[in-house]
Amino acid sequence: MGWIWSSDIPMSNVAAQVQERAANWLPIPGVAEKARRRQAEVDEDDLFTKGTVASFYPREGRGIIRNDRDETLPFSVPESAIVGDPAHIEEGSRIGYDASVTQGGMKVTVLKVY
């Protein structure tokens, strides 16, 4: 079936109805979900124990937290539940955490990035 062109519609009206869009205007699949997770509300006025990241090794996903009593605790990103964006974990970052006793001693089980 071919196009039917009507000369009754002026070309200026057709051109006015066409919208100009930037290249690649469609959203990339999966990116919206990551952005939504990144923007999760993280409130620093919670009941988590507070501390700072004393050292962090991003390739290994491991580090050490120094709490407000000047004690140190090891943490592992793959083994901990992370609240907030793990990309913001770096030395000196303020965090909240929950720790538990394991066979290897005290370890962080929940890490909250502010």
ABEGO torsion letter per residue (X at the ends): XBBBBBAABBAAAAAAABBBBBBGABBBBGAAAAAAAAABBBBABBABBBBBBABBBAAAGBBBBBBAAGBBBBBBAAABBBBEBAAABBBGBBBBBBBBBBAAEBBBABBBBX
